[in-house]
């Protein structure tokens, strides 16, 4: 597991059914990690130590500002889910940088940037002070990798990927099954209207545009990586889809479970029509 980014933030809650959100008083931490080829957007409540863990597929989410100062929303393009947070660092100087980094990692979890303390920034407080650590943290910035750092990073990545590289190639990839152009008749296209975002009209053109979009391709590649590097890790997602936990073992079992579910649905509808 590799932690890619972290910063202080608290949660917000929506005020009833309105569009207003209110910051909650608890202290917290947002951090992004990469585990088993998947990007995890995590929020840790520093009072209870409870961690909310959201798996984010490349291009499927964005972290953007709201109309309220220092309040940001993580929203997903594949669903209506929204999660609101407020920045808790005393200074707002790094807010924009942290937001840029979050979005960059969502787009490409392999982003190569590192935080190091800037040598030309003296400590503002006496040694041993907790405030000194905060001041030091706030003087960090983006710098290129040194040759030694890059060498060590390449060694770590090579070691981490060694197991999966040595394993047998999968017999099936979702990116092969769902590779465009897809041959879909109009009845199939119409059955997908309910999965379109509410902001898009239910048209054949919108369905086909999404099926051929780069965002969906990246999300499919993310699923393939999960099936290859961490068989079973997507069991909660598969169970939520009604496919059963075993569908998460590989792309092959996932496709077979989807096919079985579709066939059972067709049989059920046929029985209802004959009754």
N, C-alpha and C positions, 0 to 999 in steps of 0.2 A: 504494500500500500504506500502510495507516494502523495504527500500533502503538497499541493501546488500553490495554494493561496489561502490566507486567513486574515480577517479583520474584525474589529469589534462592531457588533450590531445587535439591536433588539427587535422583537417582533411587534407587529401592529395588528389590530383587529378591526374588521369592518363594523361601522356603527349601524346596527340593524340591517335594513334593506337599502340603506342609502349608499351613495358613492363616497362617503367620508370614511376615513380610517383614523384610528387613534393609537399612538404609540403606547405600548405596555411598559411598565416601569422596570421589569427584570433585566439584568445584565446578560448579554449573550455573545456568541461568537459565530460568524459565518466562516466556513472553510470548505475548500474544494479539494477532493482527492481523486486519484485514479486507482481503481482496483479491478483486477481481472479484465482489463481492457475497457472498463466503463467509467464514465465521469460521474462522481457523486457530489451533489450540492448538499451540504450539511449545515444544520443550525444546532448549536449546543447551548442549552440553558445553563448558565454558569452557576445558578443557585441549586438546581436539581440534578445537574449533569445529564439530563435527558437529551438525546440527540435525535433530531428529525433528519432522516436520510432520504434524499430524492435522487433517483437515477435520471440523468439528463443525456439524451442522445444528441449527437452533433446537429446543430442548426434547429433543434426542436424547441428552444426556449430563448428568452431574452431578459436581461436585467436592466430595467429602465427607470428613470426618475418619474415621480408623480408630480402633481401640482403643489404638493406640500413640501417645504424645504427639508432636504436630507431624508426624505422617505422614498424608498424604491420598491419596485414590484418585480418579482420573478414570475413571468407568465409563459405558458406553453402554447405553441401553435397547434398541437394535436388535441388539445382539450381546453376547457374553460377554467382550468385550475390557475389560481393566482395566490401568491404568497407575498405579504408586505413586510418590509423591514425598515428600521430607522438606524442611521449611522450613529455610533456611540463614541467614536474617537472625539476628544476634546476639540481638536482642530478639524476643519473640513477640507484641508489642503489635499488630502489623499483620496477624497471621495471619488472624484472623477477617474483617478488612476485605478482605483479598485474596481469601479464599474467597468472600465475598459478591459481590465484583465479578466473579469468574470465572463464578459461576452466573448473575448478572444479565446478563452478556454472552452466555452460552449461550442464555438465554431471549430476549434482544433485543440483537443486536449494535449497534443504534443508540443504546445508552445514552449519555447526555450527562453525563459527569463528567470532571473534569480535576484533575490534581495540580499544586499550586503551593506554593512554600515559604511557610510562615506567617511573616508579618513580625514577630510578637511573640516569635519563638524565636531568641535569640542563638546564634551558633556556640559549640560547647563546646570547640573546640581552635583553635590558632593557624592563621592563614591559610596555605594551601599544604599543610596536612596532609591525607593521604588519609583519616584518621579523621574530619576535619571534614566531608568530603563524605558519609561514611556517616551521621554524626550529623544532617546537614542532611536527608538522604533520609528518615531515620526521623521527622522532625518534619513531614512532609507530611501533608495531610489533604484531604478532599473539600470543595470550595467551589463555589458557583454560578458560572456563566459571568458575566463582566461583559458589558455591552452591546457593547463593542469586540470581545471574544473571540467572542461569539455571532455578530456580523456577519461576522467573518473565517471562522468555521466554516461559516456558511451559504454564503459565497462559494466556499469550497473544495468543499463538497458539490455546489453547483450546477455548478461546472466539471467535477467528476468524473463527474457524471451527464449532462452535456451530450451526449456522444457516443452513449450508449445511448438517450437521449430522442429524438435526431434520427433514429435508425435506424428502419427499417420495423418495424411491429408483427409479432410472430411469428404464423404461421398456426395454430399449435397450442400449447396449454399443458397440462402434466401436470395442473394443478389443475382444468382443464376436463374432461379425460378421467376423472379419479378423483374427481370431485365427488360427494359423497353426495346422495341415497341411491343406493347401487350395487345393481344387480339381479344377484345371484349365486345360481346354483343350488347345491344342497348338495354336488355333486361338486366344484365349484370351491372352495367353502369348505373342504372336507376336504383338498384339495390344498395348502392354505395352513397346515395344522396344523404342518408341520415348521418353519415360520418363526416360530412363537410362542416367546417367551422360555421357558426351561426351567421357570421358576417358575409358569407359567400352565397349567392343564389344557387339553387339546386339545378345545375345544368350539366349536360354531358361534357361540355367544354371544360368546366371547372374541375370535374373529376379527372379527366384525362390530363389536364395541366398539372395537377397535384401528383398523379401517378408517375409523371415524367420529370418531376422537379428534383433539383439537386439536393434539397433538404431531405426528401424521402429516401433518396439514394444513400445519403450519409447515415440516416437512421437505420436503414437496412444493413449497411456495413457494420454499424455498431452492434446490432443483434447477432450478426455472424460472428463477430469477435467474442461476444459473450458465450455463444454456443461452443466455440472452439476452445477458448481459454478458461472458461468457468462453467462446465456443464452443470445444470441444475440451479445456477444462480438466479435465473429468471423464473423460478417456480412460482413465486407470489404473483407475478404478472400473468403467467399462464393460468393459474388457478382463478384469478380474477376474470379471465376471459372464458372461463368454463371449460378449459381444455384439460385440466388436471396437471399436477406437478410433473409427471413423467414427460410431458411435452417439452420441458425445458432442457432435456438431456442433449439434444442436438437439433440442428435444422431439420434433419430427416424426421425425427419424432414430432417436431412442431408441425411440419407440413401434413404429416399423417393424421395428427389430432385435429387440425383444421378441416381436413377433408372428411374425417369421420363425423365431426360436428355438423358440417354442411349436409352430408348425406342423411343424418338423423333428422335434421330440420326439414329436409325435403320429404322424407317419409312421413313425418308427423303432419305436414300440411296436406299430403295426399290422403292420409286417413281421415282428416277433418273434412275434406271435400267429399269423400265417399259416404260419410256418416249422415 
